[in-house]
Amino acid sequence: MASRPARVAMLEQFRADGITHMFGNPGTVEQGFLDELRGFPEIEYVLSLQEAVVVGIADGYARATRRPAVLQLHSGVGLGNGIGMLYQAMRGHAPLVVVVGESGLAYDGMDAQMAADLVAMAEPVTKWATRVVHPESTLRVLRRALKVAATPPYGPVMVVLPADVMDAETSEAVVPTSFPDTASSPDPDAVERAAELLAGARRPLIVAGDGIHFSGAQDALAELAEVWGAEVWGADWAEVNLPADHPCYRGQLGHMFGATSSRVTAAADAVLICGTYALPEVYPALDGVFAPGTPVVHIDLDTAAIAKNFPVDLGLVADPRRSLGLLAGALERRLTPGDRADAARRIDRWAGEKAAARAQAVVHDLADADSLPLSAAVFGHELARQLPEDAILFDEALTSSPGIFRHNPPNRPGHWHQTRGGSLGVGIPGAIGAKLAHPEATVVGLTGDGGSMYTVQGLWTAARYNIAAKFVICNNGRYKLLDDNIEQYWRSQDIEHHDFPDIFDLSRPAIDFAALSESLGVRAVRVEKADQVAPAISEALAHPGPFLIDLVIGRDS
């Protein structure tokens, strides 16, 4: 192939792999390849004003497309700004390819300005981090990066691009990246062994996570839960792995304290884990997660997830979609008529309990709809009335999420994405990324007043490119999640309830989110009363560009 600078060959490779966007914040050491973008109109550079926003937009785009997203960060300072959001992407298995510029190999011994060990910085928050050290290896490394990012378990990778290597000539040929097919089926004998372990359970439990979503196994999970009559609980669950309205879906296990999860898991007499590990809490239980003698089967494409923290009786490295369908068939053959009747009765009971609980909650939500302060649930009820059925919701509402999503249940795969990983600030950029991925869809990003201030600069990007996502800031003037968590901590330590720490308060001074949004180019309204909710949502959905609603709600919404 004809020789050309590696900076040009890199963009040729991205074009060959169908990359249509590069998300970034430019710097001097990347100026060579960024300048070459003028010759690649197929690749749009989406500019953001802070690196956490860059990563957040790329994360939302990758989640919405389930394809690798390319982003550019600037040297050690830019990578440092993005690391918190890269942690979010790693925990959520987002297939990101991060390219980071540096001044060049020639300056390695100089301790130059902005010099840093970029690979060492990135290793804790990536699947793989490397540095291109020769121009003739540029495309080989980039193809490996794309492949690693998009091979289960998905996750971010980083490639450091020294400027002098990018300026050197290369004759490497451009060929599309080879992505392996991982849709593998388990051995039939192993499936029968799993069915033998699990059949006959009276309190069956499925612990499922986003590996279900990535393999497209939602229907297979539903089939297995229905055949087995099993409760399905989420862990590391931020996508629609089973419709929220399905009678077998019982909720998500505790994000914070293992004791909360153990009350569910220890009650089971047979457990299947699929698409997650046991268990991803902040304070996980160290033992007693499963009752003694309870058989545990774990199915995943992520070999590291299987028996990661607790032993299992059988681990299968296989595609969840294919495995769950086979296991459902094997279980059905082993179930007696009495087993099937018991399973049906359990499911009918759960369906009745779920319907009654939801109806009661809705009545409670709307009983004092006009009272102040406004409830997030009142907003959620009206949002459900006006949203088109195929809307995509990006949820970082945290403590406001239960009220909003009681009326907007996450039932359609690919139409609900929730924050994960603990990095605040994903709601605004995540919605921008999802809207870029699906420009024809109505996309709404929900965040809190605290979380929004991590990445509010993303509104400028939405305005610059007229990315018509809609944003809702649930503004309760607090880090309310910390209120909830410290109450749980007080109970665990037998500490008497007292005033919350003043440092959880965000109301002094109050932030005028509508004015802030307008200053960044995004139309906004402030909503404080119930009669303002419907007009605000109507205006937001009708507006041709990005739009923000500052939703002032009570602390106990």
Steps between C-alpha positions, in 0.01 A plus 500: 500500500617856430689668782325780691528644852369275775262779606326461163509120506330505841201688360489268200471208742215662689321569172544138392340389829197723451588752770282807437576708811802592704420658836765721650659806646802606289854565613829602342656153493203364302481790255665302218235230467217733596598730215484203261130455580434761231566221249259257668151650483356159591632548854338783697699643789265579790659767719443515874640742754613252765631144479244344734236622255695349209509158665137527611376576148708216355368267772139589417567456128666162551220379727237604248677339203685212670786580264844649574507876549821695441598794720807721527646633824793735545818372661521434875283794604213408270521131584501592867182702460331208325605217731197521731265456206726231351445310824126529432553364148714212627245396761227521239694315228480781243708424188710817484825558312681791662785659306726728703769719351840574644795709381715215372746217565790739450407680820472197730812591693421868543225506768325745270196709583186279522714184479350200682491123488171492316482121478543466877234768556248319282561138596267498806205628294545313170502146366826573323730800479795532263724741313589504131880511478553445126302640206483161327302360795243780518216324321573161651470651848183690412333191361590309813359783710170494311481121530577493873249776573220321314566143619307384809536615763492833321700786644717803431853478362758775462766558234769765553604673178838679520506794259833408339375146429183641347704732277720214372420310181332161492408264219270284712195381309153596619271201551179484704540379857418134562247461781459144636159336517445412866150352468620162628272225627581299813569129489169305511622288792580818695149633435352175631723522806377855564138389466564214741639741759216749467188287443267445792569833667213654694663840536697539176696819442661653192755776554546673164699795368578689185666202336140407414459826308831471318416153368137582417381237747192680638250257347707199607518633857123552507441146368726345761348702786150397394586130460682487833266737684801699615537844649732718290709756688740742335864552588718733295174561312483826306324385182167329429594137558142404585199731468429677829134395470584129468358320806830317564700823522523583868740794498869567540717372779663746734747733335648615829484234774543123460267436792214633285578255220558207734143511626397405146783269396519299824129415477543312171538123476652509150678786323588582143733797437527635148651814350645637825711396795410442864459770614586860405420702812707777659504309831454139384429213734810292563309178569149366545389614154350160414349254746719197579452221249325721245607404145638794302542500121672790324483570125702780343731590214713684756721228649615737775143542625441130563580405862665840537411543869314183600526139382247358256398142434517541123640778285430517128696733272241550229268749335205580730243509221581153373564354845181621669281368220664157522478500878130589489438198278706269720321619814157463343576136421591436864210682667211292625138611446504610863815705441337673204185575697705643788696719258180632343351576842810691605492711186128571536556609861785733404295649219217577741735642763676718243177635354356577844820667622529713189134605512536598865818696427340685210205600718743626762706685237199691371304545824651840571626587154449873553679515835841661541778417474439326169552124478718337236226238460250766387746602232554134404126444462463789255819405319355154436183657362686714246804292401487300178510126554846462347670769710846431641558595864844545653456476876727667754214628714616278789267564797235642264513197269244281685226762474574587137542145374200361684308681224758434227596137565813384312350232280663539157862393448711788376253763621623540858856549617583558865810642661748246629841497657441781749642787293264796523423703191409242235138615449560804277783365280348152488178638352702700246681184391176302477340773289798504263463123468123525435430846357144402405402403857378713788778485759462626856787516748412522870754603761520668838613844599820362648580266209423761236774731626767244414426521127268796442746614229342228286206733436736720295582202278129425456442862397803518269391196297123543555478158663134509593510293817278614787641531852334495841686609813326367813585789725452425870788716623689207651716198447194305612653160424753578773212576737356156428835323530599664827163408652575139413848539649358647822270199534786257444709671768215563749552875467201711592342688209611865493530788257658416168849641440487853370741403222219299335309828444524658153258788553747766615532664261212371290588415140280649228513206262269661246723807476812284490353290220400808300853638538632181337256533211226258609141619545374432853206543736469471877216287638393541863126420500285218367313721252833590338597138428285423194576827315873459567509145365293603196736788429808282542373228264385751239823701505718413197827516692633402842284602795542490879244484780614613845264288710485635855389213723482413868766314688274199547385459140 
